Amino acid sequence: MARRDPGKYRDIDGVLILDKPLDRSSNHALQQVRRLYRARKAGHCGSLDPLATGVLPICLGQATKFSSYLLNASKTYRASCRLGQKTSTGDAEGEVIETRPVSVDSEQLQRVLERFVGQIDQVPPMYSALKHEGRRLYQIAREGRQVERKPRRVEIHELTLLSCADGCLEIEVRCSKGTYIRTLAEDIGAGLGCGAHIAALRRVAVDHLLAADAVTIAQLELLAQQGTEHLDRLLQPVTVALNRFAELNLDAASSTDIRQGKKITLTDSMTAGLYRLVAPDAAFIGLGEVSAEGELTAKRLMNTAR
């Protein structure tokens, strides 16, 4: 088996806000970014279907240690839902399996949308990456089979009607991790009595990371021709994944102790929870947790040895 040339890859840390293109898997997009940056380590924060475009945060190097905090963050989508048609996949890639007339007024539409705001239970779609007895659901679905899926509790923080005309419903959804917008569209269609599927989907935000600040693969390829230093300027610091946590500034002795895995008893009163730890030279140390008793322990630390 051929081995990768170790000289081809490098240690580089940061977060790239990628605008994932249409008709490309999240993993394909990730591998393209990793190749362009020649990054030794990379991972993405929450898959998008090939049909979907928009914000796909890519964590490089030590940022992957903190990727779960973006993975678990709220997401915002803009969805175009085709009313009157139900498809085998819940989106435009599937075959139309049911057609119904559309007769929806604004009052009915608002009433149905309001049902889905807050905590709701969703049955994951068969065309998803969840596993059943060791196999992906979409693999089973492609064999023409259905299996029972348990409902999962998700939360729709905001559901905004943008427009509804010519059988196309445009909505913006801010939701929790694990929400399937395809399933939401199908459930809205069922509530309206006409059925629906996703015609187009764009993720416009992951927490505070916005599509307006995202870069495309084409832009990256152009910059890569000029040298990796031009690509590196697009990277956000590792701490962008931890924006929701307050900073905790440590003195030199405490910085050393926390890096050595020691617990620190804080002299100042601090609210229990997670904090971004900062050294006296303003360097980011990692993520720490303050207990109710005022003890600070390390949760995830940056590697300073390499």
Secondary structure as a PSIPRED ss2 file (coil, helix, strand):
# PSIPRED VFORMAT (PSIPRED V4.0)

   1 M C   1.000  0.000  0.000
   2 A C   1.000  0.000  0.000
   3 R C   1.000  0.000  0.000
   4 R C   1.000  0.000  0.000
   5 D C   1.000  0.000  0.000
   6 P H   0.000  1.000  0.000
   7 G H   0.000  1.000  0.000
   8 K H   0.000  1.000  0.000
   9 Y C   1.000  0.000  0.000
  10 R E   0.000  0.000  1.000
  11 D C   1.000  0.000  0.000
  12 I C   1.000  0.000  0.000
  13 D C   1.000  0.000  0.000
  14 G E   0.000  0.000  1.000
  15 V E   0.000  0.000  1.000
  16 L E   0.000  0.000  1.000
  17 I E   0.000  0.000  1.000
  18 L E   0.000  0.000  1.000
  19 D E   0.000  0.000  1.000
  20 K E   0.000  0.000  1.000
  21 P C   1.000  0.000  0.000
  22 L C   1.000  0.000  0.000
  23 D C   1.000  0.000  0.000
  24 R C   1.000  0.000  0.000
  25 S C   1.000  0.000  0.000
  26 S H   0.000  1.000  0.000
  27 N H   0.000  1.000  0.000
  28 H H   0.000  1.000  0.000
  29 A H   0.000  1.000  0.000
  30 L H   0.000  1.000  0.000
  31 Q H   0.000  1.000  0.000
  32 Q H   0.000  1.000  0.000
  33 V H   0.000  1.000  0.000
  34 R H   0.000  1.000  0.000
  35 R H   0.000  1.000  0.000
  36 L H   0.000  1.000  0.000
  37 Y H   0.000  1.000  0.000
  38 R C   1.000  0.000  0.000
  39 A E   0.000  0.000  1.000
  40 R C   1.000  0.000  0.000
  41 K C   1.000  0.000  0.000
  42 A E   0.000  0.000  1.000
  43 G E   0.000  0.000  1.000
  44 H E   0.000  0.000  1.000
  45 C C   1.000  0.000  0.000
  46 G C   1.000  0.000  0.000
  47 S C   1.000  0.000  0.000
  48 L C   1.000  0.000  0.000
  49 D C   1.000  0.000  0.000
  50 P C   1.000  0.000  0.000
  51 L C   1.000  0.000  0.000
  52 A E   0.000  0.000  1.000
  53 T E   0.000  0.000  1.000
  54 G E   0.000  0.000  1.000
  55 V E   0.000  0.000  1.000
  56 L E   0.000  0.000  1.000
  57 P E   0.000  0.000  1.000
  58 I E   0.000  0.000  1.000
  59 C E   0.000  0.000  1.000
  60 L E   0.000  0.000  1.000
  61 G H   0.000  1.000  0.000
  62 Q H   0.000  1.000  0.000
  63 A H   0.000  1.000  0.000
  64 T H   0.000  1.000  0.000
  65 K H   0.000  1.000  0.000
  66 F H   0.000  1.000  0.000
  67 S H   0.000  1.000  0.000
  68 S H   0.000  1.000  0.000
  69 Y H   0.000  1.000  0.000
  70 L H   0.000  1.000  0.000
  71 L H   0.000  1.000  0.000
  72 N C   1.000  0.000  0.000
  73 A C   1.000  0.000  0.000
  74 S C   1.000  0.000  0.000
  75 K E   0.000  0.000  1.000
  76 T E   0.000  0.000  1.000
  77 Y E   0.000  0.000  1.000
  78 R E   0.000  0.000  1.000
  79 A E   0.000  0.000  1.000
  80 S E   0.000  0.000  1.000
  81 C E   0.000  0.000  1.000
  82 R E   0.000  0.000  1.000
  83 L E   0.000  0.000  1.000
  84 G C   1.000  0.000  0.000
  85 Q E   0.000  0.000  1.000
  86 K E   0.000  0.000  1.000
  87 T E   0.000  0.000  1.000
  88 S C   1.000  0.000  0.000
  89 T C   1.000  0.000  0.000
  90 G C   1.000  0.000  0.000
  91 D E   0.000  0.000  1.000
  92 A C   1.000  0.000  0.000
  93 E C   1.000  0.000  0.000
  94 G C   1.000  0.000  0.000
  95 E C   1.000  0.000  0.000
  96 V E   0.000  0.000  1.000
  97 I E   0.000  0.000  1.000
  98 E E   0.000  0.000  1.000
  99 T E   0.000  0.000  1.000
 100 R C   1.000  0.000  0.000
 101 P C   1.000  0.000  0.000
 102 V C   1.000  0.000  0.000
 103 S C   1.000  0.000  0.000
 104 V C   1.000  0.000  0.000
 105 D C   1.000  0.000  0.000
 106 S H   0.000  1.000  0.000
 107 E H   0.000  1.000  0.000
 108 Q H   0.000  1.000  0.000
 109 L H   0.000  1.000  0.000
 110 Q H   0.000  1.000  0.000
 111 R H   0.000  1.000  0.000
 112 V H   0.000  1.000  0.000
 113 L H   0.000  1.000  0.000
 114 E H   0.000  1.000  0.000
 115 R H   0.000  1.000  0.000
 116 F C   1.000  0.000  0.000
 117 V C   1.000  0.000  0.000
 118 G E   0.000  0.000  1.000
 119 Q E   0.000  0.000  1.000
 120 I E   0.000  0.000  1.000
 121 D E   0.000  0.000  1.000
 122 Q E   0.000  0.000  1.000
 123 V C   1.000  0.000  0.000
 124 P C   1.000  0.000  0.000
 125 P C   1.000  0.000  0.000
 126 M C   1.000  0.000  0.000
 127 Y C   1.000  0.000  0.000
 128 S C   1.000  0.000  0.000
 129 A C   1.000  0.000  0.000
 130 L C   1.000  0.000  0.000
 131 K E   0.000  0.000  1.000
 132 H E   0.000  0.000  1.000
 133 E C   1.000  0.000  0.000
 134 G C   1.000  0.000  0.000
 135 R E   0.000  0.000  1.000
 136 R E   0.000  0.000  1.000
 137 L H   0.000  1.000  0.000
 138 Y H   0.000  1.000  0.000
 139 Q H   0.000  1.000  0.000
 140 I H   0.000  1.000  0.000
 141 A H   0.000  1.000  0.000
 142 R H   0.000  1.000  0.000
 143 E C   1.000  0.000  0.000
 144 G C   1.000  0.000  0.000
 145 R C   1.000  0.000  0.000
 146 Q C   1.000  0.000  0.000
 147 V C   1.000  0.000  0.000
 148 E C   1.000  0.000  0.000
 149 R C   1.000  0.000  0.000
 150 K C   1.000  0.000  0.000
 151 P C   1.000  0.000  0.000
 152 R E   0.000  0.000  1.000
 153 R E   0.000  0.000  1.000
 154 V E   0.000  0.000  1.000
 155 E E   0.000  0.000  1.000
 156 I E   0.000  0.000  1.000
 157 H E   0.000  0.000  1.000
 158 E E   0.000  0.000  1.000
 159 L E   0.000  0.000  1.000
 160 T E   0.000  0.000  1.000
 161 L E   0.000  0.000  1.000
 162 L E   0.000  0.000  1.000
 163 S E   0.000  0.000  1.000
 164 C E   0.000  0.000  1.000
 165 A E   0.000  0.000  1.000
 166 D C   1.000  0.000  0.000
 167 G C   1.000  0.000  0.000
 168 C E   0.000  0.000  1.000
 169 L E   0.000  0.000  1.000
 170 E E   0.000  0.000  1.000
 171 I E   0.000  0.000  1.000
 172 E E   0.000  0.000  1.000
 173 V E   0.000  0.000  1.000
 174 R E   0.000  0.000  1.000
 175 C E   0.000  0.000  1.000
 176 S C   1.000  0.000  0.000
 177 K C   1.000  0.000  0.000
 178 G C   1.000  0.000  0.000
 179 T C   1.000  0.000  0.000
 180 Y C   1.000  0.000  0.000
 181 I H   0.000  1.000  0.000
 182 R H   0.000  1.000  0.000
 183 T H   0.000  1.000  0.000
 184 L H   0.000  1.000  0.000
 185 A H   0.000  1.000  0.000
 186 E H   0.000  1.000  0.000
 187 D H   0.000  1.000  0.000
 188 I H   0.000  1.000  0.000
 189 G H   0.000  1.000  0.000
 190 A H   0.000  1.000  0.000
 191 G H   0.000  1.000  0.000
 192 L H   0.000  1.000  0.000
 193 G C   1.000  0.000  0.000
 194 C C   1.000  0.000  0.000
 195 G C   1.000  0.000  0.000
 196 A E   0.000  0.000  1.000
 197 H E   0.000  0.000  1.000
 198 I E   0.000  0.000  1.000
 199 A E   0.000  0.000  1.000
 200 A E   0.000  0.000  1.000
 201 L E   0.000  0.000  1.000
 202 R E   0.000  0.000  1.000
 203 R E   0.000  0.000  1.000
 204 V E   0.000  0.000  1.000
 205 A E   0.000  0.000  1.000
 206 V E   0.000  0.000  1.000
 207 D C   1.000  0.000  0.000
 208 H C   1.000  0.000  0.000
 209 L E   0.000  0.000  1.000
 210 L E   0.000  0.000  1.000
 211 A H   0.000  1.000  0.000
 212 A H   0.000  1.000  0.000
 213 D H   0.000  1.000  0.000
 214 A C   1.000  0.000  0.000
 215 V E   0.000  0.000  1.000
 216 T C   1.000  0.000  0.000
 217 I H   0.000  1.000  0.000
 218 A H   0.000  1.000  0.000
 219 Q H   0.000  1.000  0.000
 220 L H   0.000  1.000  0.000
 221 E H   0.000  1.000  0.000
 222 L H   0.000  1.000  0.000
 223 L H   0.000  1.000  0.000
 224 A H   0.000  1.000  0.000
 225 Q C   1.000  0.000  0.000
 226 Q C   1.000  0.000  0.000
 227 G C   1.000  0.000  0.000
 228 T H   0.000  1.000  0.000
 229 E H   0.000  1.000  0.000
 230 H H   0.000  1.000  0.000
 231 L H   0.000  1.000  0.000
 232 D H   0.000  1.000  0.000
 233 R C   1.000  0.000  0.000
 234 L C   1.000  0.000  0.000
 235 L C   1.000  0.000  0.000
 236 Q E   0.000  0.000  1.000
 237 P C   1.000  0.000  0.000
 238 V H   0.000  1.000  0.000
 239 T H   0.000  1.000  0.000
 240 V H   0.000  1.000  0.000
 241 A H   0.000  1.000  0.000
 242 L H   0.000  1.000  0.000
 243 N C   1.000  0.000  0.000
 244 R C   1.000  0.000  0.000
 245 F C   1.000  0.000  0.000
 246 A C   1.000  0.000  0.000
 247 E E   0.000  0.000  1.000
 248 L E   0.000  0.000  1.000
 249 N E   0.000  0.000  1.000
 250 L C   1.000  0.000  0.000
 251 D C   1.000  0.000  0.000
 252 A H   0.000  1.000  0.000
 253 A H   0.000  1.000  0.000
 254 S H   0.000  1.000  0.000
 255 S H   0.000  1.000  0.000
 256 T H   0.000  1.000  0.000
 257 D H   0.000  1.000  0.000
 258 I H   0.000  1.000  0.000
 259 R H   0.000  1.000  0.000
 260 Q C   1.000  0.000  0.000
 261 G C   1.000  0.000  0.000
 262 K C   1.000  0.000  0.000
 263 K C   1.000  0.000  0.000
 264 I E   0.000  0.000  1.000
 265 T E   0.000  0.000  1.000
 266 L C   1.000  0.000  0.000
 267 T C   1.000  0.000  0.000
 268 D C   1.000  0.000  0.000
 269 S C   1.000  0.000  0.000
 270 M C   1.000  0.000  0.000
 271 T C   1.000  0.000  0.000
 272 A C   1.000  0.000  0.000
 273 G E   0.000  0.000  1.000
 274 L E   0.000  0.000  1.000
 275 Y E   0.000  0.000  1.000
 276 R E   0.000  0.000  1.000
 277 L E   0.000  0.000  1.000
 278 V E   0.000  0.000  1.000
 279 A C   1.000  0.000  0.000
 280 P C   1.000  0.000  0.000
 281 D C   1.000  0.000  0.000
 282 A C   1.000  0.000  0.000
 283 A C   1.000  0.000  0.000
 284 F E   0.000  0.000  1.000
 285 I E   0.000  0.000  1.000
 286 G E   0.000  0.000  1.000
 287 L E   0.000  0.000  1.000
 288 G E   0.000  0.000  1.000
 289 E E   0.000  0.000  1.000
 290 V E   0.000  0.000  1.000
 291 S C   1.000  0.000  0.000
 292 A C   1.000  0.000  0.000
 293 E C   1.000  0.000  0.000
 294 G C   1.000  0.000  0.000
 295 E E   0.000  0.000  1.000
 296 L E   0.000  0.000  1.000
 297 T E   0.000  0.000  1.000
 298 A E   0.000  0.000  1.000
 299 K E   0.000  0.000  1.000
 300 R E   0.000  0.000  1.000
 301 L E   0.000  0.000  1.000
 302 M C   1.000  0.000  0.000
 303 N C   1.000  0.000  0.000
 304 T C   1.000  0.000  0.000
 305 A C   1.000  0.000  0.000
 306 R C   1.000  0.000  0.000
